[in-house]
Amino acid sequence: MIEFLNLKSINEKYEKELFNAAKRVIESGWYILSKEVAEFETDFAKYCESDEAIGVCSGLGALGLIFDGYKQMGVLSPKDEVIVASNSYIASILSIVQNDLAPVLVEPDLKTYNLDPKKIEEKITPKTKAILAVHMYGQCADMSEINKIAEKYNLKVIEDAAQAHGATHRGKKSGSLADAAAFSFYPSKNLGAFGDAGCITTNDKELAKVVKTLRNYGSFEKNRNIYKGYNCRLDELQAAMLGVKLRYLDKINKKRELIAEKYLQNIDNPKITLPKVLPQNTHVWHLFVIRVKERKKLQKHLLKNSIQSSIHYPLAPHKQKALGELNSLDLPISEKIHKEVLSIPLYESLEDNETDLIIEALNGFIY
């Protein structure tokens, strides 16, 4: 069976370095907000070409802290509107509603699955204060156009870069393309931890200071709490592990790119729509997502050929019970995407013979 994702095979090549990193943390006697976190923050900020990086507990935690940080600074107020892509994972929208802000869902570009800049301005109202640009599947949204709109209307722009570690837009890295960015290091990500972990990047010194305080119970000085904060810290062990893998991230992304190029050049089936890459972008292929109307049949066909697949995501956010206030929205492009998308295996430890079998199976789908 070709697994959709094999984390063991991905991580085993770093085994010695990871064990040494864990040993270093254990022997240090310091496990929360110490040397390892500080060093990873410095290294990740440099990697993202950003001034600041703040390690936090998860990608959702990172997004939520950014929005709360802006509220504490007086930049955002309750019920302010935030524009966000309608086909994102629910975490993007949860981060908005959990901060008493109002998500305004905008349809994506069907070719890239990212927020369509052409559809943004018609959704802007006097209450609009920010745009959350989600980089879907490993490709940056069209940040040049989004930032132009934001400048015109004096809006903050936040990147949801949870799936886009190392992706670029016009030569600039994700994490440096907006006022702030949120990353997830969930184990399946290109830069994956060994549990939950996340990070915020920004050039805004004030926001960085506020977020560092919020992540630690709202305390900048021990036992003095200036905000109603959270326990949302990146721990020393995860930081040490991430520090090991960060050194290999460009190689990881390059291997994923080579596999994606092989798929793009060799998958040839009129029933299957392949992903598109904008010429101004580099794609890091967190996921390789195809579209097919007969999705269930294709999944069964792949399983018959001993190939696993996955769906990102089977239900549009505005159709989720948890977001009942959005259930009546009519978003046909998003609904089409969620009905048709299928993710096929793509990770750096896939072997050539496995990708050959995947291509053969997809080309042999004749329903």
C-alpha positions, 0 to 999 in steps of 0.5 A: 500500500502506498500511504497518503503520508508516512511521517516515520519515513520522513523523519527517520533520516534526521533520527540521530540529530533529533535524538541529540536535540531531545537529549540536549533539552532534557539535560538543560533542565529548562523546558518552557521559553528558554534557549531552544525557543529563542534560537528557533525564533531567530532562525525562523525569522531569518528564514522567512526574511522577517524581523520577528518570529514568536513561537506559539502552541499551534497554527490556530493559536498563531492566528488567534493571537494576531487578531487578539494582539491587534485588538489589544493595540486598538487596531481591531474592535469587536464586530470588525469584518475580516475578509477570508477565502471561503474554501479555507480550512475551518481554523482560519475562520475560527480564529476570526469568530473566536476573537468576536470579529466577523468573517466575510467569505470571498470566493477563491480563484478556481485555478489556484484555490487561493483568494481571488483579488478580483472579488475582494473590493465588492465585499469591502464595507466601512466595517472591514478592517483586515484581510486574511490571505490563506496560502492554500496547499503550498502556494502563496495567494496573489499578495501583490494585488491583495496588498494594493487593495489593502493599502487603498482601503487602509486594511491590515493583511495577515497571511495564513501560511500554515501550508506554505513554509518557504513558498515565495511570491515575486521572490519574497518568502511567505511570512514576509508578505503582509503585516503578520503571518501565522504558521502551523508546524503540525506534524504533516506540514513541510516543516513538521513538529512532533506534536502541535506547534506554531509561529507568528512572523512580523516586522511590527515590533509592537505587535510582536511584544503584545503577542509574546505577552498574550501567549504567556498568560498575558504576562510580560513580567512574572506574576504581573498580567497586563492582558487576559492572555493564554497558555499558548507557548512553543515548548523547548522540545518542539523548538529543538526538533524544529530547529533540526528540520529547519536546516533541511527545509529547502531540500525538503521543498525541492524534493516535493517540487520534483515530485510535483513536476513529475505529476504535472508532466505525466498525469494525462487524463481528461477527467482530472484537473491538475493544479496551476502555479502562478508564474510569480510564485514558487509552490512548496507542494504541501499538498498535491490537489487534483479535481475530479467529478467522480471523486468517490469512484477515483478513490475506490480505483486508487485503493484497488491499486493500493494507493491511499488518498485524502480530501482537503476538505470534504465540507466547505466551512460555511456548511459546517454546523459549528458555523451555523450563522454562515450556513445560508451563504451561496458560494458555488465556487467553494462548494464545487471545490469541496465536492471535487478536490482529492489529494494524492500522495506527495512527500519527500520520502516517496520513491520513484517507483511509487510515483510511477504507480500513482501516475499509472493508476490516475491515467488508467481511471476511465469511469 
